Amino acid sequence: MKRFLLTFLFLFLSSGLICDYAWGLNEPHSRHRGIACSSCHSYVAVGAGPHGTRVESNYGLCKSCHNEIGGKAGDLPFLDEFKNYTVGISGAFHKWDVYTSNSNFGASAPTNPEMLRVINSYAQGKVTCSVCHNQHGVSDPSQQTAGRRRLSPVTPTESGIPPGIGRISYRVTEGAPAMGWYVEIVSNGDPITYKVTSRLPYSFFWMGYDAINGKWVRYSSNAKEDTGGWQSIDNDNNVQIDFLDTYNNYAVGQQWRFYYAYPLLRAFPDSGDNVNGTRFCRDCHAQRAQSHFRDGNKWDGKMKSHPVGVPLNANGGGYDRKPLDVDGKQQGTLTADTNSTNDLLLFQDYTTMLTTFGNLSSGDVQCMSCHAPHWTDSNSQTVDLR
């Protein structure tokens, strides 16, 4: 009996179900992406790193998936040479595996207790992935949608389907909680019928559409008919899909997966003023959190930074304006803005950011109005990875 219980416990842990429930794993670190506790931790013996991790360093563990070739997260790669970059000078990444205090970059140890705990416990006093991100997910529901949302590519999951057969796209409402989805073709007649399933905690099972009651339920023989154009696939109306090809270009059993997720930040992005506002970048880079009037606006040989934590025209100079794109066109318009990854964002208080990461029209200038910590070069004409 004891052996049976131990075996069951090991299989339960390995399955990832206990991770989803006990640790509250959020997308994209979930079984939807094939990730379970055993992906990072060793149960049988003490692992190489702290907390029984399979790899000694925190960055090395993250890199085991976030590599360019063959990793589960190869579409968001972290290569060793990236950590030698300096944002704004060379490359496109915030430095990591470096000590938190560096006067040359106006950096010091954070005051945020969660960040400081990671630095002191298993980051050896250095900046590493888990200092800013909580790989296990965020328990506070109000913080789970903090930061810039990522919409994954649509990925076919089946084999044997010829290239170019069947395409779908999706869109998600602002503030929707992170989720991963599968869509599968039931019939490729006219109209197409399909079923869907989502990761925990929504459903273990495929879901079909109950047309009588107008909602998605556990799938039996019912399926949603393609009515053309965007159509919701969840009962909360958070996500819609669209079939991009004609019905005879889809195969029965064809399946795709996609997810939408947030960066699992340990704190809300910067908002408000430099004294009482919410601090993220400014927690480590407090020396760079300067106002228009710090030491005056004239050059006196002291290092200065662009003002943050203030609205446009805070100095009353009359020359600030709502930001335009690098080509001079208005940001955020579908017809004019061909690159949303270079938009200059303004930030309101963190309660507003629960539904949107910055905005184009009102709020304060903050660090991430102009900068992004990863995959962002210093050329505003390029499309950056988001």
C-alpha positions as CSV (number, residue, x, y, z in Angstrom):
1,M,0.0,0.0,0.0
2,K,2.8,2.4,0.9
3,R,4.6,1.6,-2.4
4,F,1.3,2.3,-4.3
5,L,0.8,5.6,-2.6
6,L,4.4,6.7,-3.3
7,T,4.0,5.6,-6.9
8,F,0.7,7.5,-7.2
9,L,2.2,10.6,-5.6
10,F,5.2,10.5,-8.1
11,L,2.9,10.2,-11.1
12,F,0.6,12.9,-9.8
13,L,3.5,15.2,-9.3
14,S,5.0,14.4,-12.7
15,S,1.7,15.0,-14.4
16,G,1.7,18.6,-13.5
17,L,-1.8,18.5,-12.0
18,I,-0.6,19.3,-8.5
19,C,1.5,22.1,-9.9
20,D,-1.6,23.7,-11.5
21,Y,-3.5,23.5,-8.3
22,A,-1.1,23.7,-5.4
23,W,1.3,26.2,-7.0
24,G,-1.2,28.0,-9.2
25,L,0.9,27.9,-12.3
26,N,-0.1,30.5,-14.8
27,E,0.4,30.4,-18.5
28,P,2.8,30.0,-20.2
29,H,4.3,27.7,-17.4
30,S,1.6,25.1,-17.3
31,R,0.7,21.7,-18.7
32,H,-0.7,23.4,-21.8
33,R,3.0,23.9,-22.7
34,G,4.0,20.5,-21.5
35,I,5.5,21.9,-18.3
36,A,5.2,20.1,-14.9
37,C,7.0,20.3,-11.6
38,S,9.5,17.6,-12.7
39,S,10.4,19.8,-15.7
40,C,12.5,22.0,-13.3
41,H,12.7,20.0,-10.1
42,S,14.1,16.6,-9.1
43,Y,12.1,14.5,-6.7
44,V,14.2,11.4,-6.3
45,A,17.4,13.2,-5.2
46,V,18.5,16.7,-4.3
47,G,18.9,18.6,-7.5
48,A,22.0,20.5,-8.7
49,G,20.5,23.8,-7.6
50,P,18.6,25.4,-4.8
51,H,15.1,24.0,-4.0
52,G,16.0,20.8,-5.9
53,T,16.2,22.4,-9.3
54,R,17.7,20.3,-12.1
55,V,20.2,23.0,-13.1
56,E,22.5,24.9,-10.7
57,S,21.9,28.5,-11.7
58,N,18.5,30.2,-12.1
59,Y,19.4,31.5,-15.5
60,G,20.7,28.1,-16.6
61,L,17.4,26.5,-15.6
62,C,15.4,29.1,-17.5
63,K,17.7,28.7,-20.5
64,S,17.0,25.0,-20.7
65,C,13.7,26.0,-22.3
66,H,14.4,29.5,-23.5
67,N,17.1,28.5,-26.0
68,E,17.1,29.0,-29.7
69,I,17.1,25.4,-30.9
70,G,14.8,22.7,-29.6
71,G,13.5,24.3,-26.4
72,K,9.9,24.6,-25.3
73,A,10.3,28.4,-25.3
74,G,12.6,28.7,-28.3
75,D,10.4,31.5,-29.7
76,L,11.6,33.7,-26.7
77,P,15.3,32.8,-26.6
78,F,17.9,33.9,-24.0
79,L,21.4,33.1,-25.3
80,D,24.6,33.5,-23.3
81,E,25.9,36.4,-25.4
82,F,22.8,38.5,-24.7
83,K,23.9,39.2,-21.2
84,N,26.8,41.3,-22.5
85,Y,24.5,43.7,-24.1
86,T,23.6,47.1,-22.7
87,V,20.2,48.5,-23.6
88,G,20.6,51.8,-25.5
89,I,24.3,51.1,-26.3
90,S,24.6,47.7,-27.8
91,G,22.1,44.9,-28.1
92,A,18.6,44.5,-26.9
93,F,18.6,43.1,-23.3
94,H,18.8,44.2,-19.7
95,K,22.0,42.7,-18.3
96,W,21.8,39.6,-16.0
97,D,24.2,37.6,-14.0
98,V,25.6,40.9,-12.8
99,Y,25.6,42.4,-9.3
100,T,22.7,44.6,-8.4
101,S,24.8,47.6,-7.4
102,N,26.6,49.4,-10.3
103,S,27.0,53.2,-10.0
104,N,27.9,53.4,-13.7
105,F,24.3,52.5,-14.6
106,G,22.7,54.2,-11.6
107,A,21.8,50.8,-10.1
108,S,21.5,49.5,-6.6
109,A,19.8,46.6,-4.7
110,P,16.0,46.8,-4.7
111,T,13.9,47.5,-1.7
112,N,11.0,45.3,-2.9
113,P,11.0,42.4,-0.4
114,E,10.3,39.7,-2.9
115,M,13.0,40.8,-5.3
116,L,15.4,41.2,-2.4
117,R,14.6,37.7,-1.0
118,V,15.5,36.1,-4.4
119,I,18.7,38.1,-4.6
120,N,19.8,37.1,-1.1
121,S,18.6,33.5,-1.2
122,Y,19.7,31.9,-4.5
123,A,20.8,34.6,-6.9
124,Q,24.1,35.2,-5.1
125,G,23.5,38.9,-5.0
126,K,23.0,39.2,-8.7
127,V,20.3,40.1,-11.2
128,T,18.8,36.9,-12.6
129,C,15.5,35.9,-14.2
130,S,13.6,35.2,-11.0
131,V,14.5,38.5,-9.4
132,C,11.9,40.2,-11.7
133,H,9.7,37.2,-12.7
134,N,7.9,34.6,-10.6
135,Q,8.2,31.5,-12.6
136,H,5.6,29.7,-10.5
137,G,3.0,32.3,-11.3
138,V,1.4,35.1,-9.4
139,S,-1.0,34.3,-6.5
140,D,-2.6,37.8,-6.3
141,P,-5.3,37.8,-9.0
142,S,-5.1,41.6,-9.3
143,Q,-1.4,41.2,-10.4
144,Q,-1.7,38.3,-12.7
145,T,-2.4,40.6,-15.7
146,A,0.4,43.1,-14.9
147,G,2.9,43.9,-17.6
148,R,2.7,43.6,-21.4
149,R,0.6,40.8,-22.6
150,R,2.1,38.3,-25.0
151,L,0.0,36.6,-27.7
152,S,1.7,33.4,-28.8
153,P,1.8,32.2,-32.4
154,V,-0.9,29.7,-33.5
155,T,0.9,26.3,-33.5
156,P,-0.3,23.2,-35.3
157,T,-0.1,20.2,-33.0
158,E,-0.8,17.2,-35.4
159,S,1.4,15.6,-37.9
160,G,0.7,14.5,-41.4
161,I,-1.2,17.6,-42.4
162,P,0.3,19.1,-45.6
163,P,1.8,22.6,-45.2
164,G,-0.7,25.4,-46.0
165,I,-3.8,23.4,-45.1
166,G,-6.0,25.4,-42.9
167,R,-5.2,28.5,-40.9
168,I,-6.8,30.2,-37.9
169,S,-6.2,33.5,-36.1
170,Y,-7.3,34.7,-32.7
171,R,-7.8,37.9,-30.7
172,V,-8.3,38.5,-27.0
173,T,-10.1,41.2,-25.0
174,E,-8.0,43.5,-22.8
175,G,-7.5,42.3,-19.3
176,A,-8.4,38.6,-20.0
177,P,-6.7,36.2,-17.6
178,A,-3.8,34.1,-19.0
179,M,-5.0,31.0,-20.7
180,G,-4.0,28.3,-23.2
181,W,-6.3,26.8,-25.8
182,Y,-6.6,24.0,-28.3
183,V,-9.0,24.1,-31.3
184,E,-9.8,20.9,-33.2
185,I,-11.8,20.4,-36.5
186,V,-14.7,18.0,-36.1
187,S,-16.0,18.3,-39.6
188,N,-14.7,20.1,-42.7
189,G,-18.0,20.3,-44.4
190,D,-19.8,23.5,-45.1
191,P,-19.9,24.9,-42.5
192,I,-16.8,23.8,-40.6
193,T,-17.5,22.4,-37.1
194,Y,-15.0,22.5,-34.3
195,K,-14.5,21.9,-30.6
196,V,-12.1,23.5,-28.1
197,T,-10.4,22.8,-24.8
198,S,-8.5,25.0,-22.4
199,R,-5.9,24.3,-19.7
200,L,-6.7,24.0,-16.0
201,P,-8.7,25.1,-14.1
202,Y,-11.2,25.4,-16.9
203,S,-11.5,21.9,-18.2
204,F,-9.9,18.5,-18.4
205,F,-12.1,17.7,-21.4
206,W,-12.9,18.9,-24.9
207,M,-15.7,21.4,-25.0
208,G,-18.5,21.7,-27.5
209,Y,-21.2,24.3,-28.0
210,D,-24.6,23.8,-26.5
211,A,-26.6,25.7,-29.1
212,I,-29.9,25.4,-27.1
213,N,-28.4,27.1,-24.0
214,G,-25.9,29.2,-25.8
215,K,-22.7,28.1,-24.0
216,W,-19.8,25.8,-24.1
217,V,-20.1,22.5,-22.2
218,R,-18.3,19.2,-22.0
219,Y,-18.1,17.8,-25.5
220,S,-20.2,14.9,-26.5
221,S,-21.4,15.1,-30.1
222,N,-22.0,18.8,-30.3
223,A,-19.7,21.2,-31.9
224,K,-19.6,24.9,-32.9
225,E,-20.4,25.8,-36.4
226,D,-18.3,28.3,-38.2
227,T,-20.5,31.3,-38.9
228,G,-17.8,33.3,-40.6
229,G,-15.8,36.1,-39.1
230,W,-14.8,36.4,-35.4
231,Q,-16.5,34.0,-33.0
232,S,-16.1,33.5,-29.3
233,I,-14.8,30.1,-28.0
234,D,-15.3,30.7,-24.3
235,N,-18.2,31.5,-22.1
236,D,-16.6,34.7,-20.8
237,N,-16.3,36.0,-24.4
238,N,-12.6,36.7,-23.8
239,V,-11.2,35.1,-26.9
240,Q,-12.4,34.8,-30.5
241,I,-11.1,32.9,-33.4
242,D,-11.4,33.2,-37.2
243,F,-11.0,30.6,-39.9
244,L,-8.9,32.2,-42.6
245,D,-9.4,29.7,-45.4
246,T,-12.4,28.1,-47.1
247,Y,-13.9,25.1,-45.5
248,N,-12.4,22.5,-47.9
249,N,-8.9,23.7,-46.8
250,Y,-9.3,22.1,-43.4
251,A,-8.8,18.5,-42.4
252,V,-10.8,16.5,-39.8
253,G,-8.7,16.1,-36.7
254,Q,-6.6,19.2,-37.5
255,Q,-5.6,20.9,-34.3
256,W,-3.9,24.0,-33.2
257,R,-2.8,25.5,-29.9
258,F,-2.1,29.0,-28.7
259,Y,-1.9,30.9,-25.4
260,Y,-1.9,34.5,-24.1
261,A,0.0,35.3,-21.0
262,Y,1.7,38.0,-19.0
263,P,5.3,38.3,-17.8
264,L,4.6,37.1,-14.2
265,L,6.2,40.2,-12.6
266,R,7.0,40.3,-8.9
267,A,5.8,43.9,-8.8
268,F,3.6,46.2,-10.9
269,P,5.3,48.2,-13.6
270,D,6.2,51.8,-12.6
271,S,3.4,54.3,-12.2
272,G,2.9,57.5,-10.3
273,D,5.6,59.8,-9.0
274,N,9.1,59.0,-7.8
275,V,8.3,59.2,-4.1
276,N,4.9,57.6,-3.6
277,G,4.3,55.8,-6.9
278,T,4.6,52.1,-7.7
279,R,8.2,51.3,-8.4
280,F,9.6,48.5,-10.6
281,C,12.5,49.7,-12.7
282,R,12.8,52.6,-10.4
283,D,13.3,50.3,-7.4
284,C,16.8,49.3,-8.6
285,H,17.4,52.5,-10.7
286,A,16.3,55.1,-8.1
287,Q,19.3,57.2,-9.1
288,R,17.8,57.5,-12.6
289,A,14.3,58.5,-11.3
290,Q,14.8,62.2,-11.8
291,S,12.4,65.1,-12.2
292,H,12.5,68.2,-14.4
293,F,13.7,70.2,-11.5
294,R,16.4,68.0,-9.9
295,D,19.5,70.2,-9.8
296,G,17.9,72.5,-12.3
297,N,17.6,72.0,-16.0
298,K,21.0,73.4,-16.9
299,W,24.1,71.3,-17.5
300,D,26.4,71.3,-14.5
301,G,28.5,68.3,-15.1
302,K,26.3,66.0,-13.1
303,M,24.6,62.9,-14.8
304,K,21.0,63.5,-15.6
305,S,18.2,61.4,-16.9
306,H,15.0,62.0,-18.8
307,P,12.3,62.9,-16.2
308,V,10.1,60.1,-15.1
309,G,7.1,59.9,-12.9
310,V,5.6,63.1,-14.3
311,P,3.0,63.8,-17.0
312,L,3.8,65.5,-20.3
313,N,4.4,69.2,-20.0
314,A,5.1,68.9,-16.3
315,N,7.7,71.7,-16.6
316,G,5.3,74.0,-18.3
317,G,7.6,74.5,-21.3
318,G,4.8,73.9,-23.8
319,Y,6.9,71.7,-26.1
320,D,5.7,68.3,-24.9
321,R,3.0,66.6,-27.0
322,K,1.3,63.2,-27.3
323,P,3.9,60.9,-28.8
324,L,4.0,60.1,-32.5
325,D,5.6,57.2,-34.2
326,V,9.1,57.5,-35.7
327,D,7.6,58.3,-39.1
328,G,5.6,61.1,-37.6
329,K,2.2,59.3,-37.8
330,Q,-0.2,58.8,-35.0
331,Q,0.3,55.7,-32.9
332,G,-2.3,53.1,-32.4
333,T,-4.3,53.5,-35.6
334,L,-4.6,50.4,-37.7
335,T,-4.2,52.3,-41.0
336,A,-1.2,54.4,-40.0
337,D,0.6,52.5,-37.3
338,T,2.4,49.6,-39.0
339,N,4.7,48.8,-35.9
340,S,3.0,48.7,-32.5
341,T,6.2,47.4,-30.8
342,N,7.8,50.8,-30.9
343,D,4.9,52.8,-29.5
344,L,5.8,55.2,-26.7
345,L,3.5,54.4,-23.8
346,L,2.3,56.6,-21.0
347,F,1.4,54.9,-17.7
348,Q,-1.5,55.6,-15.3
349,D,-1.9,54.1,-11.8
350,Y,-1.5,50.4,-11.4
351,T,-5.3,49.7,-11.2
352,T,-5.6,51.0,-14.8
353,M,-2.8,48.7,-15.9
354,L,-4.7,45.7,-14.8
355,T,-6.5,45.9,-18.1
356,T,-3.9,47.5,-20.3
357,F,-0.1,47.9,-20.3
358,G,0.3,51.6,-20.7
359,N,-1.6,53.7,-23.2
360,L,-1.0,56.2,-26.0
361,S,-2.8,59.3,-24.8
362,S,-2.6,60.0,-21.1
363,G,-0.6,59.2,-18.0
364,D,3.0,59.6,-16.8
365,V,6.3,59.2,-18.5
366,Q,7.9,56.1,-17.0
367,C,11.0,54.0,-17.8
368,M,9.0,51.6,-20.0
369,S,7.5,54.5,-22.0
370,C,10.7,54.2,-24.1
371,H,12.5,51.1,-22.9
372,A,11.7,47.3,-22.7
373,P,14.0,44.9,-20.9
374,H,14.2,42.1,-23.5
375,W,14.4,41.7,-27.2
376,T,14.3,45.4,-27.9
377,D,17.1,47.1,-29.9
378,S,17.7,50.8,-30.1
379,N,16.2,51.1,-33.6
380,S,12.6,52.3,-33.5
381,Q,12.1,51.3,-37.1
382,T,12.5,47.6,-36.5
383,V,9.7,45.3,-35.3
384,D,10.7,43.8,-31.9
385,L,9.7,40.5,-30.4
386,R,6.8,40.8,-28.1
